[in-house]
Amino acid sequence: MKSVIFDLDNTLYSYDRAHEKAYAELQRFVERELRLAPAEFNRLHAEAHRILKRRCGNNAAVHNRLIRYQIILELIGKPIFIAPEMANLYWHTFLGAMELEPDAVQTLQTLRTMGLRIGIGTNMTADCQFEKLRLLGLTPYVDFLVTSEEAAVEKPDARLFALCAEKSGAAPGECCFVGDSLEKDALAAKNAGMTGIWYCPGGSDRGAEGIRVIRGFSELTALLQTLCG
């Protein structure tokens, strides 16, 4: 094993907890400024996501909250130039609320001492993921980054994993991929020729055939030491 590649969102930090706080702040804003009740905003938000996904297809633009909020404003006939304020509010709150998963930094430090190249393979736009890594204090441990914006496809597309292997400087069989999604991370990595590891804290200890499962990063170090040995 020469390289370990991590998903970012809901793997190295909790996307769900940060999103919950940011979305609640956005709900308060639209209720105050646009007179939209939370239930109605939720409906519009889901509809805007469906529209954006239909227009953009399988690429990173589907994550663009500025466009999503623009669509919401178009749906209700409000000035679209409120959208940047909504997006800025969401991301300011989100980035300030991020929390690293337990033992994430210690694990990355250990992998560095083991001589492994560390990468990030993630859906989302590059600018956003770079900023998350910076604010989480993970940049000293990351050797390379692949986003779905750069790969022009979203996970579980094998082309994103192929680009991860290329940047790692190792063959796919010499790489392992760690992520919170069994389908989009672990199984997709396995199908791309890598070792797939499902990060499932507090969940099942059984994945799919050929997929290793960890409940915490403290387990990852021991597993990788076995794989490297």
Backbone hydrogen bonds, N-H to C=O, Kabsch-Sander energy under -0.5 kcal/mol:
donor,donor_aa,acceptor,acceptor_aa,energy
2,K,174,E,-3.2
3,S,174,E,-1.7
4,V,117,R,-2.6
5,I,176,C,-2.9
6,F,119,G,-2.8
7,D,178,V,-2.9
10,N,13,Y,-1.2
11,T,8,L,-1.8
12,L,8,L,-1.5
13,Y,8,L,-1.1
14,S,99,E,-1.9
15,Y,13,Y,-1.0
18,A,14,S,-1.4
19,H,15,Y,-3.0
20,E,16,D,-2.3
21,K,17,R,-1.6
22,A,18,A,-2.3
23,Y,19,H,-3.2
24,A,20,E,-1.8
25,E,21,K,-1.8
26,L,22,A,-2.0
27,Q,23,Y,-2.5
28,R,24,A,-1.9
29,F,25,E,-1.7
30,V,26,L,-2.5
31,E,27,Q,-2.0
32,R,28,R,-1.9
33,E,29,F,-3.4
34,L,30,V,-1.7
36,L,30,V,-1.7
37,A,35,R,-0.6
41,F,37,A,-2.6
42,N,38,P,-2.6
43,R,39,A,-1.8
44,L,40,E,-2.4
45,H,41,F,-2.9
46,A,42,N,-2.2
47,E,43,R,-2.1
48,A,44,L,-2.8
49,H,45,H,-2.0
50,R,46,A,-2.0
51,I,47,E,-2.3
52,L,48,A,-2.6
53,K,49,H,-2.5
54,R,50,R,-2.2
55,R,51,I,-2.0
56,C,52,L,-2.7
57,G,53,K,-2.4
59,N,57,G,-1.6
62,V,59,N,-1.7
63,H,60,A,-2.1
64,N,61,A,-1.9
65,R,63,H,-0.8
68,R,64,N,-1.9
69,Y,65,R,-2.7
70,Q,66,L,-2.0
71,I,67,I,-2.3
72,I,68,R,-1.8
73,L,69,Y,-2.2
74,E,70,Q,-2.1
75,L,71,I,-2.4
76,I,72,I,-1.5
77,G,73,L,-0.5
77,G,74,E,-0.7
78,K,73,L,-2.7
82,I,79,P,-1.2
83,A,80,I,-1.8
86,M,82,I,-1.9
87,A,83,A,-2.7
88,N,84,P,-2.6
89,L,85,E,-2.2
90,Y,86,M,-2.4
91,W,87,A,-2.6
92,H,88,N,-2.4
93,T,89,L,-2.1
94,F,90,Y,-2.8
95,L,91,W,-2.8
96,G,92,H,-1.4
97,A,93,T,-0.9
97,A,94,F,-1.2
98,M,94,F,-0.6
98,M,95,L,-0.6
101,E,12,L,-2.5
104,A,101,E,-1.9
107,T,103,D,-2.1
108,L,104,A,-2.2
109,Q,105,V,-2.6
110,T,106,Q,-2.1
111,L,107,T,-2.6
112,R,108,L,-2.0
113,T,109,Q,-1.7
114,M,110,T,-1.4
115,G,112,R,-1.4
116,L,111,L,-1.9
117,R,2,K,-2.4
119,G,4,V,-2.4
120,I,144,F,-1.6
121,G,6,F,-2.4
122,T,146,V,-2.7
129,Q,125,T,-1.8
130,F,126,A,-2.8
131,E,127,D,-1.8
132,K,128,C,-2.0
133,L,129,Q,-2.3
134,R,130,F,-2.1
135,L,131,E,-2.6
136,L,132,K,-2.3
137,G,134,R,-1.1
138,L,133,L,-2.4
139,T,133,L,-0.7
141,Y,138,L,-1.9
142,V,138,L,-0.6
142,V,139,T,-0.8
143,D,118,I,-3.0
143,D,141,Y,-0.5
144,F,118,I,-1.2
146,V,120,I,-2.9
148,S,122,T,-1.3
149,E,124,M,-1.3
151,A,147,T,-2.4
152,A,148,S,-1.3
157,D,154,E,-2.3
160,L,157,D,-1.3
161,F,157,D,-0.8
162,A,158,A,-2.3
163,L,159,R,-1.8
164,C,160,L,-1.7
165,A,161,F,-2.3
166,E,162,A,-2.3
167,K,163,L,-2.4
168,S,164,C,-1.8
169,G,165,A,-1.1
169,G,166,E,-0.6
170,A,165,A,-1.2
174,E,171,A,-2.3
175,C,172,P,-1.9
176,C,3,S,-2.0
177,F,195,T,-2.8
178,V,5,I,-3.0
179,G,197,I,-2.0
182,L,180,D,-0.6
185,D,181,S,-1.6
186,A,181,S,-1.9
187,L,182,L,-3.2
188,A,183,E,-0.9
189,A,185,D,-2.4
190,K,186,A,-2.2
191,N,187,L,-2.6
192,A,188,A,-1.1
193,G,190,K,-1.7
194,M,189,A,-2.8
195,T,175,C,-2.3
196,G,194,M,-0.7
197,I,177,F,-2.9
198,W,212,R,-3.2
199,Y,179,G,-2.8
199,Y,197,I,-0.6
200,C,198,W,-0.8
200,C,214,I,-3.1
203,G,200,C,-1.8
211,I,208,A,-2.2
212,R,196,G,-1.8
212,R,210,G,-0.5
214,I,198,W,-2.6
217,F,102,P,-0.6
219,E,216,G,-1.2
220,L,216,G,-0.7
221,T,217,F,-1.2
222,A,218,S,-0.7
223,L,219,E,-1.9
224,L,220,L,-2.8
225,Q,221,T,-2.2
226,T,222,A,-1.6
227,L,223,L,-2.3
228,C,224,L,-2.8
229,G,225,Q,-1.3
